[in-house]
């Protein structure tokens, strides 16, 4: 299997293109400053993952910017620190400021010349407009949790994507799903028989950070440490043709 | 079984800590004045209970303040009286001002010294901020219908609360659910094997007021006619040692 076998890249956004771990950690800083027992960055991210994934199961139709305030409340309660409703809402809005990984915009700009680029993200439409501005590329389709009414790893999100891309004449065999999260992306992608490319942003770090442990390791067809690695491999594949 | 066997108290709020029947009656007074044939207070509350519980089944994800506006409309229609959308919306927003029972704040402050205090309420987060300031205690967790995406007596609300207990460091067996409503609280608690304590606020009145009737009377482990009685019983357990 070669990267040049595909004509469409479907991307996870947060964790893959946007550095959500930095965004989450910065957004929670006001809360963390009040926590008595010191927490490591990974402990913070893992608690966030636990509450976020539970909340996404209970309220699949809630927009991400309204779901995050509840995650913030749950974390404050778990860590026994005071908070206000305004703090919660501010955290929900902070998604807009989450930074892109340094290589994202440039890599997307290159890939746009060779593929259709599609976003499949656990986000709401308003928040994504801010991330899109940071990624500086025009996507061919943007499919959000708000559009679908559920969050990955729900199979509904992948069904919706395959349905809409199918309508536009894009064949499943020509799609490469590109993502960091084994839990939200690679496991369901395996179940749908999608080819997949792991952007292993957390290489060299322990654990799963802001994503849940997937249990059994899903299979991936390509693996790179970052988006720049994917671009380099694509350039080499083009030369070998 | 003794009260001192428990580590956490989970509370219903409206009907148990907040005198919602007074709040509802006051909020509906402008509407009720327009009715030709006079209705008793209990007739008003029972009609409210009927429309509220039906509405909560149809729109489980609607925040309570918005849902109450729809209940207001249904009541006006049932009673054949004119109303405006502004009046309906104002009724929804009145929740934040519904008064606390006179014994709620002082008893919660006493119980806070011995238990983790958790709210499990059919309310939205903004309205609860108003009630919270009347109850004058820091709750260890506040779980609302808005958080869960459904209303009690749905089992989902209790499941969400049980899912959260590990983050708060308590076990299900150490948790006592405290509520006035048989319909919203004691029946689902009994079905899920959660121990419960009935605060029978309506003990001197007939009927079920603003909550729906249950077919059978669900079992409860403790029964008091006020929060003050609960505190007295806890105090006596402690002095007997």
Boltz contact constraints between the chains, C-beta under 6 A:
constraints:
  - contact:
      token1: [A, 58]
      token2: [B, 148]
      max_distance: 6.0
  - contact:
      token1: [A, 58]
      token2: [B, 149]
      max_distance: 6.0
  - contact:
      token1: [A, 58]
      token2: [B, 160]
      max_distance: 6.0
  - contact:
      token1: [A, 59]
      token2: [B, 149]
      max_distance: 6.0
  - contact:
      token1: [A, 70]
      token2: [B, 147]
      max_distance: 6.0
  - contact:
      token1: [A, 77]
      token2: [B, 141]
      max_distance: 6.0
  - contact:
      token1: [A, 78]
      token2: [B, 167]
      max_distance: 6.0
  - contact:
      token1: [A, 85]
      token2: [B, 129]
      max_distance: 6.0
